[in-house]
Amino acid sequence: MAKKQVKNKTPSKKYEKYEISGDTLKRKQPFCPKCGPGVFLAVHKDRKTCGKCGYMEK
């Protein structure tokens, strides 16, 4: 059998998760309360989830 071609994953766009206003940096998405600062919650239509630990908010 032939090997499958490996598809490269696109890197996350971390610059889109922050907003600069004046001299301050504001985070657009909430952090995971279990993992701490630096791990954002993914915003879905009806919930927010953490991809690292599996924490979920409704």
C-alpha distance matrix in Angstrom:
0.0 3.7 6.5 9.2 12.4 15.2 18.3 21.6 24.1 27.6 30.3 33.1 36.2 38.8 41.6 41.5 42.4 45.8 48.9 51.5 55.1 57.7 57.2 55.3 51.7 50.9 47.7 46.6 44.5 45.7 44.5 43.1 46.0 44.0 42.0 44.9 45.4 42.3 40.0 40.5 40.2 37.9 40.1 38.8 40.8 42.4 41.7 41.1 38.4 37.4 33.8 34.5 36.5 36.2 39.9 40.9 44.1 45.1
3.7 0.0 3.8 6.5 9.1 12.2 15.3 18.6 21.4 24.7 27.6 30.5 33.5 36.2 38.8 38.9 40.0 43.2 46.2 48.8 52.4 54.9 54.5 52.7 49.1 48.5 45.4 44.4 42.5 43.9 42.8 41.7 44.8 42.9 40.7 43.4 43.6 40.4 38.3 38.7 38.6 36.2 38.4 37.3 39.5 41.3 40.6 39.8 37.2 36.1 32.4 33.2 35.6 35.4 39.1 40.0 43.1 44.2
6.5 3.8 0.0 3.8 6.4 8.9 12.3 15.3 18.1 21.5 24.2 27.1 30.2 32.7 35.5 35.7 36.7 39.9 43.0 45.4 49.1 51.6 51.1 49.3 45.6 45.1 42.0 41.1 39.2 40.5 39.3 38.2 41.3 39.5 37.2 39.8 39.9 36.7 34.7 35.2 35.3 33.0 35.4 34.6 36.9 38.8 37.8 36.8 34.1 32.9 29.1 29.8 32.2 32.2 35.9 37.0 40.1 41.4
9.2 6.5 3.8 0.0 3.8 6.3 9.1 12.5 15.1 18.4 21.3 24.1 27.2 29.8 32.5 32.4 33.5 36.8 39.8 42.4 46.0 48.6 48.2 46.4 42.8 42.0 39.0 37.8 36.0 37.5 36.5 35.6 38.8 37.2 34.9 37.5 37.5 34.3 32.1 32.3 32.3 29.8 32.1 31.2 33.4 35.4 34.6 33.6 31.1 30.1 26.4 27.4 30.0 29.8 33.3 34.2 37.2 38.3
12.4 9.1 6.4 3.8 0.0 3.8 6.4 9.7 12.7 15.8 18.7 21.8 24.6 27.4 29.9 30.0 31.4 34.5 37.4 39.8 43.4 45.9 45.6 44.0 40.4 39.9 37.0 36.0 34.4 36.2 35.3 34.7 38.1 36.7 34.2 36.5 36.2 32.8 30.9 31.0 31.3 28.8 31.0 30.4 32.7 35.0 34.2 33.0 30.7 29.6 25.9 27.0 29.9 29.9 33.2 34.0 36.9 38.1
15.2 12.2 8.9 6.3 3.8 0.0 3.8 6.4 9.4 12.7 15.4 18.4 21.5 24.0 26.6 27.0 28.1 31.2 34.2 36.6 40.3 42.7 42.3 40.6 37.0 36.5 33.6 32.8 31.2 32.9 31.9 31.3 34.7 33.3 30.7 32.9 32.5 29.0 27.2 27.6 28.0 25.8 28.2 28.0 30.6 32.8 31.6 30.2 27.7 26.4 22.7 23.6 26.7 26.9 30.2 31.2 34.0 35.5
18.3 15.3 12.3 9.1 6.4 3.8 0.0 3.8 6.4 9.4 12.5 15.5 18.3 21.1 23.6 23.6 25.0 28.1 31.0 33.5 37.1 39.6 39.4 37.7 34.1 33.5 30.7 29.6 28.3 30.2 29.5 29.2 32.8 31.8 29.2 31.1 30.5 27.0 25.2 25.1 25.5 23.1 25.3 25.1 27.6 30.0 29.1 27.6 25.5 24.4 20.9 22.2 25.5 25.4 28.5 29.2 31.8 33.1
21.6 18.6 15.3 12.5 9.7 6.4 3.8 0.0 3.8 6.5 9.1 12.5 15.2 17.9 20.3 20.8 22.2 25.1 28.0 30.3 34.0 36.3 36.0 34.4 30.9 30.5 27.8 27.1 25.9 27.9 27.1 27.2 30.7 29.9 27.0 28.7 27.7 24.1 22.7 22.8 23.6 21.5 23.9 24.2 27.0 29.5 28.2 26.4 24.3 22.8 19.5 20.6 24.1 24.5 27.3 28.2 30.7 32.2
24.1 21.4 18.1 15.1 12.7 9.4 6.4 3.8 0.0 3.8 6.3 9.1 12.1 14.8 17.4 17.6 18.8 21.9 24.9 27.4 31.0 33.5 33.2 31.4 27.8 27.2 24.3 23.5 22.2 24.2 23.5 23.6 27.2 26.5 23.7 25.3 24.4 20.8 19.2 19.1 19.9 17.7 20.1 20.6 23.6 26.0 24.6 22.7 20.7 19.3 16.0 17.4 21.0 21.2 23.9 24.6 27.0 28.6
27.6 24.7 21.5 18.4 15.8 12.7 9.4 6.5 3.8 0.0 3.8 6.5 8.9 12.0 14.2 14.3 15.9 18.9 21.6 24.1 27.7 30.2 30.1 28.4 24.9 24.4 21.8 20.9 20.0 22.4 22.1 22.8 26.5 26.4 23.5 24.6 23.1 19.5 18.3 17.7 18.8 16.6 18.7 19.6 22.5 25.1 23.9 21.8 20.3 19.1 16.4 18.0 21.7 21.9 24.0 24.6 26.5 27.9
30.3 27.6 24.2 21.3 18.7 15.4 12.5 9.1 6.3 3.8 0.0 3.8 6.4 8.8 11.3 12.2 13.4 16.1 19.1 21.3 25.0 27.4 27.0 25.3 21.7 21.5 19.0 18.6 17.9 20.1 19.5 20.4 24.1 24.0 20.9 21.7 19.9 16.2 15.4 15.3 17.0 15.4 17.9 19.5 22.6 25.1 23.4 20.8 19.3 17.6 15.2 16.3 20.1 20.8 22.7 23.5 25.3 27.2
33.1 30.5 27.1 24.1 21.8 18.4 15.5 12.5 9.1 6.5 3.8 0.0 3.8 5.8 8.8 9.1 9.9 12.8 16.0 18.5 22.1 24.8 24.4 22.4 18.7 18.1 15.4 14.9 14.1 16.4 16.1 17.3 21.0 21.3 18.4 18.9 17.0 13.5 12.5 11.8 13.6 12.1 14.5 16.5 19.7 22.1 20.3 17.6 16.4 14.9 13.0 14.5 18.1 18.7 20.0 20.6 22.1 24.0
36.2 33.5 30.2 27.2 24.6 21.5 18.3 15.2 12.1 8.9 6.4 3.8 0.0 3.8 5.5 5.8 7.6 10.1 12.8 15.3 18.8 21.5 21.4 19.6 16.1 15.7 13.4 12.9 13.0 15.9 16.2 18.2 21.8 22.7 19.9 19.7 17.2 13.9 13.6 12.4 14.4 13.1 14.8 17.1 20.0 22.5 21.0 18.3 17.8 16.7 15.6 17.1 20.6 21.0 21.8 22.1 23.0 24.6
38.8 36.2 32.7 29.8 27.4 24.0 21.1 17.9 14.8 12.0 8.8 5.8 3.8 0.0 3.8 5.4 5.5 7.4 10.7 13.0 16.7 19.2 18.7 16.6 13.0 12.7 10.5 10.8 11.0 13.5 13.4 15.7 19.1 20.2 17.4 16.6 13.9 10.6 11.0 10.1 12.8 12.5 14.5 17.4 20.5 22.6 20.6 17.5 17.0 15.5 14.9 15.9 19.2 20.1 20.4 21.0 21.7 23.7
41.6 38.8 35.5 32.5 29.9 26.6 23.6 20.3 17.4 14.2 11.3 8.8 5.5 3.8 0.0 3.8 5.5 5.8 8.1 10.0 13.7 16.1 16.0 14.4 11.0 11.2 10.0 10.4 11.9 14.8 15.4 18.2 21.4 22.9 20.2 19.0 15.8 12.9 14.0 12.7 15.3 15.1 16.3 19.3 21.9 24.3 22.6 19.7 19.8 18.6 18.4 19.5 22.6 23.4 23.4 23.7 23.9 25.6
41.5 38.9 35.7 32.4 30.0 27.0 23.6 20.8 17.6 14.3 12.2 9.1 5.8 5.4 3.8 0.0 3.8 5.6 7.5 10.4 13.7 16.7 17.3 15.3 12.0 11.0 9.4 8.4 9.9 13.4 14.8 17.6 20.9 22.8 20.5 19.4 16.6 14.0 14.3 12.1 13.9 13.0 13.5 16.3 18.6 21.1 19.9 17.4 18.0 17.5 17.6 19.4 22.3 22.4 22.2 21.9 21.8 23.1
42.4 40.0 36.7 33.5 31.4 28.1 25.0 22.2 18.8 15.9 13.4 9.9 7.6 5.5 5.5 3.8 0.0 3.8 7.0 10.3 13.4 16.6 16.7 14.0 10.4 8.8 6.1 5.4 6.5 9.7 11.0 14.0 17.2 19.2 17.2 15.9 13.1 10.9 11.1 8.7 10.8 10.7 11.5 14.8 17.4 19.3 17.6 14.7 15.4 14.7 15.4 17.0 19.5 19.8 19.2 19.0 18.8 20.4
45.8 43.2 39.9 36.8 34.5 31.2 28.1 25.1 21.9 18.9 16.1 12.8 10.1 7.4 5.8 5.6 3.8 0.0 3.8 6.7 9.9 12.9 12.8 10.3 6.7 5.7 4.6 5.6 8.1 10.9 12.2 15.7 18.3 20.6 18.6 16.6 13.3 11.6 12.9 11.0 13.4 14.0 14.6 18.0 20.4 22.1 20.4 17.5 18.3 17.6 18.6 19.7 22.0 22.6 21.7 21.6 21.1 22.7
48.9 46.2 43.0 39.8 37.4 34.2 31.0 28.0 24.9 21.6 19.1 16.0 12.8 10.7 8.1 7.5 7.0 3.8 0.0 3.8 6.5 9.8 10.7 8.5 5.9 5.1 6.2 6.8 10.3 13.1 14.9 18.6 20.9 23.6 21.9 19.6 16.2 15.1 16.4 14.4 16.4 16.9 16.7 20.0 21.8 23.7 22.4 19.8 21.2 20.8 22.0 23.3 25.5 25.9 24.7 24.2 23.2 24.5
51.5 48.8 45.4 42.4 39.8 36.6 33.5 30.3 27.4 24.1 21.3 18.5 15.3 13.0 10.0 10.4 10.3 6.7 3.8 0.0 3.8 6.4 7.2 6.1 4.8 6.2 8.8 10.3 13.7 16.1 17.6 21.3 23.4 26.0 24.1 21.5 17.9 16.9 19.0 17.4 19.7 20.5 20.5 23.8 25.6 27.4 26.0 23.4 24.7 24.0 25.2 26.2 28.4 29.1 27.8 27.6 26.6 27.9
55.1 52.4 49.1 46.0 43.4 40.3 37.1 34.0 31.0 27.7 25.0 22.1 18.8 16.7 13.7 13.7 13.4 9.9 6.5 3.8 0.0 3.8 6.2 5.6 6.5 7.4 10.8 12.0 15.7 17.7 19.6 23.4 25.0 28.0 26.4 23.6 20.1 19.7 21.7 20.0 22.0 22.9 22.5 25.7 27.1 28.7 27.6 25.1 26.8 26.5 28.1 29.0 31.0 31.5 29.9 29.4 28.0 29.1
57.7 54.9 51.6 48.6 45.9 42.7 39.6 36.3 33.5 30.2 27.4 24.8 21.5 19.2 16.1 16.7 16.6 12.9 9.8 6.4 3.8 0.0 3.8 5.7 8.1 10.2 13.8 15.6 19.1 20.8 22.3 26.1 27.5 30.4 28.7 25.7 22.1 21.8 24.2 22.9 25.3 26.3 26.1 29.4 30.9 32.4 31.2 28.6 30.2 29.6 31.1 31.8 33.7 34.5 32.9 32.7 31.3 32.6
57.2 54.5 51.1 48.2 45.6 42.3 39.4 36.0 33.2 30.1 27.0 24.4 21.4 18.7 16.0 17.3 16.7 12.8 10.7 7.2 6.2 3.8 0.0 3.8 6.9 10.0 13.5 16.0 19.1 20.4 21.3 25.0 26.1 28.8 27.0 23.8 20.1 20.0 22.9 22.1 24.8 26.3 26.5 30.1 31.9 33.3 31.6 28.7 29.9 28.9 30.3 30.5 32.5 33.7 32.1 32.3 31.2 32.8
55.3 52.7 49.3 46.4 44.0 40.6 37.7 34.4 31.4 28.4 25.3 22.4 19.6 16.6 14.4 15.3 14.0 10.3 8.5 6.1 5.6 5.7 3.8 0.0 3.8 6.5 10.0 12.8 15.7 16.7 17.7 21.3 22.4 25.2 23.6 20.3 16.8 16.9 19.6 18.7 21.3 23.0 23.3 26.9 28.8 29.9 28.1 25.2 26.4 25.4 27.1 27.3 29.1 30.2 28.5 28.6 27.5 29.2
51.7 49.1 45.6 42.8 40.4 37.0 34.1 30.9 27.8 24.9 21.7 18.7 16.1 13.0 11.0 12.0 10.4 6.7 5.9 4.8 6.5 8.1 6.9 3.8 0.0 3.8 6.8 9.7 12.5 13.8 14.6 18.3 19.9 22.5 20.7 17.7 14.0 13.7 16.2 15.2 17.9 19.5 20.0 23.6 25.8 27.0 25.1 22.0 23.0 22.0 23.5 23.8 25.7 26.8 25.3 25.5 24.6 26.5
50.9 48.5 45.1 42.0 39.9 36.5 33.5 30.5 27.2 24.4 21.5 18.1 15.7 12.7 11.2 11.0 8.8 5.7 5.1 6.2 7.4 10.2 10.0 6.5 3.8 0.0 3.8 6.4 9.3 10.6 12.2 16.0 17.6 20.6 19.2 16.3 13.0 13.0 14.8 13.1 15.2 16.8 16.8 20.5 22.4 23.5 21.6 18.8 20.2 19.6 21.5 22.2 23.8 24.5 22.7 22.5 21.3 22.9
47.7 45.4 42.0 39.0 37.0 33.6 30.7 27.8 24.3 21.8 19.0 15.4 13.4 10.5 10.0 9.4 6.1 4.6 6.2 8.8 10.8 13.8 13.5 10.0 6.8 3.8 0.0 3.8 5.7 7.3 8.9 12.7 14.7 17.6 16.1 13.7 10.6 10.3 11.4 9.4 11.5 13.1 13.4 17.1 19.4 20.4 18.3 15.3 16.5 15.8 17.7 18.6 20.2 20.8 19.1 19.0 18.1 19.9
46.6 44.4 41.1 37.8 36.0 32.8 29.6 27.1 23.5 20.9 18.6 14.9 12.9 10.8 10.4 8.4 5.4 5.6 6.8 10.3 12.0 15.6 16.0 12.8 9.7 6.4 3.8 0.0 3.8 6.9 9.7 13.1 15.5 18.4 17.3 15.5 13.0 12.4 12.4 9.4 10.4 11.1 10.6 14.1 16.0 17.4 15.8 13.2 14.9 15.1 17.0 18.6 20.3 20.1 18.5 17.7 16.5 17.7
44.5 42.5 39.2 36.0 34.4 31.2 28.3 25.9 22.2 20.0 17.9 14.1 13.0 11.0 11.9 9.9 6.5 8.1 10.3 13.7 15.7 19.1 19.1 15.7 12.5 9.3 5.7 3.8 0.0 3.8 6.7 9.7 12.4 15.2 14.3 13.0 11.2 10.7 9.7 6.3 6.7 7.8 7.8 11.5 13.9 14.8 12.7 9.7 11.2 11.4 13.6 15.3 16.7 16.3 14.7 14.0 13.0 14.6
45.7 43.9 40.5 37.5 36.2 32.9 30.2 27.9 24.2 22.4 20.1 16.4 15.9 13.5 14.8 13.4 9.7 10.9 13.1 16.1 17.7 20.8 20.4 16.7 13.8 10.6 7.3 6.9 3.8 0.0 3.8 6.7 8.9 12.0 11.7 10.2 9.1 9.7 8.6 5.8 5.9 8.6 9.0 12.6 15.0 15.0 12.2 8.9 10.2 10.1 13.0 14.1 14.8 14.7 12.4 12.0 10.9 13.1
44.5 42.8 39.3 36.5 35.3 31.9 29.5 27.1 23.5 22.1 19.5 16.1 16.2 13.4 15.4 14.8 11.0 12.2 14.9 17.6 19.6 22.3 21.3 17.7 14.6 12.2 8.9 9.7 6.7 3.8 0.0 3.8 6.2 8.8 8.0 6.5 5.8 6.8 5.6 4.4 5.7 9.3 11.0 14.4 17.4 17.1 13.8 10.2 10.0 8.6 11.4 11.6 12.1 12.9 10.8 11.6 11.5 14.5
43.1 41.7 38.2 35.6 34.7 31.3 29.2 27.2 23.6 22.8 20.4 17.3 18.2 15.7 18.2 17.6 14.0 15.7 18.6 21.3 23.4 26.1 25.0 21.3 18.3 16.0 12.7 13.1 9.7 6.7 3.8 0.0 3.8 5.5 5.4 5.6 7.1 8.3 5.9 5.8 5.7 9.4 11.5 14.4 17.4 16.6 12.9 9.4 8.2 6.3 9.5 9.1 8.8 9.6 7.4 9.0 9.8 13.3
46.0 44.8 41.3 38.8 38.1 34.7 32.8 30.7 27.2 26.5 24.1 21.0 21.8 19.1 21.4 20.9 17.2 18.3 20.9 23.4 25.0 27.5 26.1 22.4 19.9 17.6 14.7 15.5 12.4 8.9 6.2 3.8 0.0 3.8 5.8 5.4 8.0 10.5 9.0 9.5 9.3 12.9 14.6 17.3 20.0 18.6 14.9 11.8 10.9 9.4 12.6 11.7 10.3 11.3 8.4 10.2 10.5 14.1
44.0 42.9 39.5 37.2 36.7 33.3 31.8 29.9 26.5 26.4 24.0 21.3 22.7 20.2 22.9 22.8 19.2 20.6 23.6 26.0 28.0 30.4 28.8 25.2 22.5 20.6 17.6 18.4 15.2 12.0 8.8 5.5 3.8 0.0 3.8 5.7 9.2 11.2 9.3 10.8 10.7 14.1 16.4 18.7 21.6 20.2 16.4 13.3 11.4 9.1 11.6 9.8 7.7 9.6 7.5 10.5 12.0 15.7
42.0 40.7 37.2 34.9 34.2 30.7 29.2 27.0 23.7 23.5 20.9 18.4 19.9 17.4 20.2 20.5 17.2 18.6 21.9 24.1 26.4 28.7 27.0 23.6 20.7 19.2 16.1 17.3 14.3 11.7 8.0 5.4 5.8 3.8 0.0 3.8 6.9 8.0 6.4 9.0 10.0 13.3 16.2 18.8 22.1 21.3 17.5 14.1 11.8 8.6 10.3 7.8 7.3 10.1 9.1 12.2 14.0 17.8
44.9 43.4 39.8 37.5 36.5 32.9 31.1 28.7 25.3 24.6 21.7 18.9 19.7 16.6 19.0 19.4 15.9 16.6 19.6 21.5 23.6 25.7 23.8 20.3 17.7 16.3 13.7 15.5 13.0 10.2 6.5 5.6 5.4 5.7 3.8 0.0 3.8 6.4 6.4 8.8 10.6 14.2 16.7 19.8 22.9 22.2 18.6 15.0 13.6 10.8 12.9 11.0 10.9 13.3 11.7 14.1 15.1 18.7
45.4 43.6 39.9 37.5 36.2 32.5 30.5 27.7 24.4 23.1 19.9 17.0 17.2 13.9 15.8 16.6 13.1 13.3 16.2 17.9 20.1 22.1 20.1 16.8 14.0 13.0 10.6 13.0 11.2 9.1 5.8 7.1 8.0 9.2 6.9 3.8 0.0 3.8 5.7 7.7 10.5 13.9 16.3 19.7 22.9 22.8 19.3 15.6 14.7 12.1 13.9 12.5 13.4 15.6 14.2 16.1 16.6 20.0
42.3 40.4 36.7 34.3 32.8 29.0 27.0 24.1 20.8 19.5 16.2 13.5 13.9 10.6 12.9 14.0 10.9 11.6 15.1 16.9 19.7 21.8 20.0 16.9 13.7 13.0 10.3 12.4 10.7 9.7 6.8 8.3 10.5 11.2 8.0 6.4 3.8 0.0 3.8 6.3 9.9 12.6 15.4 18.8 22.2 22.6 19.3 15.5 14.2 11.4 12.3 11.2 13.1 15.3 14.7 16.6 17.6 20.8
40.0 38.3 34.7 32.1 30.9 27.2 25.2 22.7 19.2 18.3 15.4 12.5 13.6 11.0 14.0 14.3 11.1 12.9 16.4 19.0 21.7 24.2 22.9 19.6 16.2 14.8 11.4 12.4 9.7 8.6 5.6 5.9 9.0 9.3 6.4 6.4 5.7 3.8 0.0 3.8 6.8 9.5 12.6 15.7 19.3 19.5 16.2 12.4 10.6 7.6 8.6 7.8 9.8 11.6 11.2 13.1 14.6 17.8
40.5 38.7 35.2 32.3 31.0 27.6 25.1 22.8 19.1 17.7 15.3 11.8 12.4 10.1 12.7 12.1 8.7 11.0 14.4 17.4 20.0 22.9 22.1 18.7 15.2 13.1 9.4 9.4 6.3 5.8 4.4 5.8 9.5 10.8 9.0 8.8 7.7 6.3 3.8 0.0 3.8 6.4 9.1 12.5 15.9 16.4 13.3 9.5 8.7 6.8 8.5 9.3 11.1 11.7 10.9 11.7 12.5 15.3
40.2 38.6 35.3 32.3 31.3 28.0 25.5 23.6 19.9 18.8 17.0 13.6 14.4 12.8 15.3 13.9 10.8 13.4 16.4 19.7 22.0 25.3 24.8 21.3 17.9 15.2 11.5 10.4 6.7 5.9 5.7 5.7 9.3 10.7 10.0 10.6 10.5 9.9 6.8 3.8 0.0 3.8 6.2 9.3 12.7 12.8 9.5 5.8 5.2 4.7 7.4 9.2 10.3 9.7 8.5 8.4 9.1 11.7
37.9 36.2 33.0 29.8 28.8 25.8 23.1 21.5 17.7 16.6 15.4 12.1 13.1 12.5 15.1 13.0 10.7 14.0 16.9 20.5 22.9 26.3 26.3 23.0 19.5 16.8 13.1 11.1 7.8 8.6 9.3 9.4 12.9 14.1 13.3 14.2 13.9 12.6 9.5 6.4 3.8 0.0 3.8 6.4 10.1 11.0 8.4 5.4 5.2 6.1 7.3 10.4 11.9 10.5 10.3 9.3 10.2 11.8
40.1 38.4 35.4 32.1 31.0 28.2 25.3 23.9 20.1 18.7 17.9 14.5 14.8 14.5 16.3 13.5 11.5 14.6 16.7 20.5 22.5 26.1 26.5 23.3 20.0 16.8 13.4 10.6 7.8 9.0 11.0 11.5 14.6 16.4 16.2 16.7 16.3 15.4 12.6 9.1 6.2 3.8 0.0 3.8 6.9 8.2 6.4 4.7 6.8 9.1 10.8 14.0 15.0 13.1 12.2 10.1 9.6 10.1
38.8 37.3 34.6 31.2 30.4 28.0 25.1 24.2 20.6 19.6 19.5 16.5 17.1 17.4 19.3 16.3 14.8 18.0 20.0 23.8 25.7 29.4 30.1 26.9 23.6 20.5 17.1 14.1 11.5 12.6 14.4 14.4 17.3 18.7 18.8 19.8 19.7 18.8 15.7 12.5 9.3 6.4 3.8 0.0 3.8 5.6 5.2 5.8 7.7 10.8 12.0 15.5 16.3 13.6 13.2 10.5 10.2 9.6
40.8 39.5 36.9 33.4 32.7 30.6 27.6 27.0 23.6 22.5 22.6 19.7 20.0 20.5 21.9 18.6 17.4 20.4 21.8 25.6 27.1 30.9 31.9 28.8 25.8 22.4 19.4 16.0 13.9 15.0 17.4 17.4 20.0 21.6 22.1 22.9 22.9 22.2 19.3 15.9 12.7 10.1 6.9 3.8 0.0 3.8 6.1 8.3 10.9 14.3 15.6 19.1 19.6 16.6 15.9 12.7 11.6 9.8
42.4 41.3 38.8 35.4 35.0 32.8 30.0 29.5 26.0 25.1 25.1 22.1 22.5 22.6 24.3 21.1 19.3 22.1 23.7 27.4 28.7 32.4 33.3 29.9 27.0 23.5 20.4 17.4 14.8 15.0 17.1 16.6 18.6 20.2 21.3 22.2 22.8 22.6 19.5 16.4 12.8 11.0 8.2 5.6 3.8 0.0 3.8 7.3 10.1 13.8 15.7 19.0 18.7 15.5 14.2 10.6 9.0 6.4
41.7 40.6 37.8 34.6 34.2 31.6 29.1 28.2 24.6 23.9 23.4 20.3 21.0 20.6 22.6 19.9 17.6 20.4 22.4 26.0 27.6 31.2 31.6 28.1 25.1 21.6 18.3 15.8 12.7 12.2 13.8 12.9 14.9 16.4 17.5 18.6 19.3 19.3 16.2 13.3 9.5 8.4 6.4 5.2 6.1 3.8 0.0 3.8 6.5 10.3 12.6 15.6 15.1 12.0 10.5 6.9 5.6 4.4
41.1 39.8 36.8 33.6 33.0 30.2 27.6 26.4 22.7 21.8 20.8 17.6 18.3 17.5 19.7 17.4 14.7 17.5 19.8 23.4 25.1 28.6 28.7 25.2 22.0 18.8 15.3 13.2 9.7 8.9 10.2 9.4 11.8 13.3 14.1 15.0 15.6 15.5 12.4 9.5 5.8 5.4 4.7 5.8 8.3 7.3 3.8 0.0 3.8 7.1 9.9 12.6 12.4 10.0 8.3 5.6 5.1 6.4
38.4 37.2 34.1 31.1 30.7 27.7 25.5 24.3 20.7 20.3 19.3 16.4 17.8 17.0 19.8 18.0 15.4 18.3 21.2 24.7 26.8 30.2 29.9 26.4 23.0 20.2 16.5 14.9 11.2 10.2 10.0 8.2 10.9 11.4 11.8 13.6 14.7 14.2 10.6 8.7 5.2 5.2 6.8 7.7 10.9 10.1 6.5 3.8 0.0 3.8 6.4 9.0 8.9 6.4 5.6 4.4 6.4 8.8
37.4 36.1 32.9 30.1 29.6 26.4 24.4 22.8 19.3 19.1 17.6 14.9 16.7 15.5 18.6 17.5 14.7 17.6 20.8 24.0 26.5 29.6 28.9 25.4 22.0 19.6 15.8 15.1 11.4 10.1 8.6 6.3 9.4 9.1 8.6 10.8 12.1 11.4 7.6 6.8 4.7 6.1 9.1 10.8 14.3 13.8 10.3 7.1 3.8 0.0 3.8 5.5 5.9 5.1 5.2 6.5 9.1 12.1
33.8 32.4 29.1 26.4 25.9 22.7 20.9 19.5 16.0 16.4 15.2 13.0 15.6 14.9 18.4 17.6 15.4 18.6 22.0 25.2 28.1 31.1 30.3 27.1 23.5 21.5 17.7 17.0 13.6 13.0 11.4 9.5 12.6 11.6 10.3 12.9 13.9 12.3 8.6 8.5 7.4 7.3 10.8 12.0 15.6 15.7 12.6 9.9 6.4 3.8 0.0 3.8 6.0 5.7 7.9 9.4 12.4 15.1
34.5 33.2 29.8 27.4 27.0 23.6 22.2 20.6 17.4 18.0 16.3 14.5 17.1 15.9 19.5 19.4 17.0 19.7 23.3 26.2 29.0 31.8 30.5 27.3 23.8 22.2 18.6 18.6 15.3 14.1 11.6 9.1 11.7 9.8 7.8 11.0 12.5 11.2 7.8 9.3 9.2 10.4 14.0 15.5 19.1 19.0 15.6 12.6 9.0 5.5 3.8 0.0 3.8 6.0 8.2 11.0 14.2 17.3
36.5 35.6 32.2 30.0 29.9 26.7 25.5 24.1 21.0 21.7 20.1 18.1 20.6 19.2 22.6 22.3 19.5 22.0 25.5 28.4 31.0 33.7 32.5 29.1 25.7 23.8 20.2 20.3 16.7 14.8 12.1 8.8 10.3 7.7 7.3 10.9 13.4 13.1 9.8 11.1 10.3 11.9 15.0 16.3 19.6 18.7 15.1 12.4 8.9 5.9 6.0 3.8 0.0 3.8 5.7 9.2 12.6 15.9
36.2 35.4 32.2 29.8 29.9 26.9 25.4 24.5 21.2 21.9 20.8 18.7 21.0 20.1 23.4 22.4 19.8 22.6 25.9 29.1 31.5 34.5 33.7 30.2 26.8 24.5 20.8 20.1 16.3 14.7 12.9 9.6 11.3 9.6 10.1 13.3 15.6 15.3 11.6 11.7 9.7 10.5 13.1 13.6 16.6 15.5 12.0 10.0 6.4 5.1 5.7 6.0 3.8 0.0 3.8 6.4 10.1 13.0
39.9 39.1 35.9 33.3 33.2 30.2 28.5 27.3 23.9 24.0 22.7 20.0 21.8 20.4 23.4 22.2 19.2 21.7 24.7 27.8 29.9 32.9 32.1 28.5 25.3 22.7 19.1 18.5 14.7 12.4 10.8 7.4 8.4 7.5 9.1 11.7 14.2 14.7 11.2 10.9 8.5 10.3 12.2 13.2 15.9 14.2 10.5 8.3 5.6 5.2 7.9 8.2 5.7 3.8 0.0 3.8 7.1 10.5
40.9 40.0 37.0 34.2 34.0 31.2 29.2 28.2 24.6 24.6 23.5 20.6 22.1 21.0 23.7 21.9 19.0 21.6 24.2 27.6 29.4 32.7 32.3 28.6 25.5 22.5 19.0 17.7 14.0 12.0 11.6 9.0 10.2 10.5 12.2 14.1 16.1 16.6 13.1 11.7 8.4 9.3 10.1 10.5 12.7 10.6 6.9 5.6 4.4 6.5 9.4 11.0 9.2 6.4 3.8 0.0 3.8 6.8
44.1 43.1 40.1 37.2 36.9 34.0 31.8 30.7 27.0 26.5 25.3 22.1 23.0 21.7 23.9 21.8 18.8 21.1 23.2 26.6 28.0 31.3 31.2 27.5 24.6 21.3 18.1 16.5 13.0 10.9 11.5 9.8 10.5 12.0 14.0 15.1 16.6 17.6 14.6 12.5 9.1 10.2 9.6 10.2 11.6 9.0 5.6 5.1 6.4 9.1 12.4 14.2 12.6 10.1 7.1 3.8 0.0 3.8
45.1 44.2 41.4 38.3 38.1 35.5 33.1 32.2 28.6 27.9 27.2 24.0 24.6 23.7 25.6 23.1 20.4 22.7 24.5 27.9 29.1 32.6 32.8 29.2 26.5 22.9 19.9 17.7 14.6 13.1 14.5 13.3 14.1 15.7 17.8 18.7 20.0 20.8 17.8 15.3 11.7 11.8 10.1 9.6 9.8 6.4 4.4 6.4 8.8 12.1 15.1 17.3 15.9 13.0 10.5 6.8 3.8 0.0
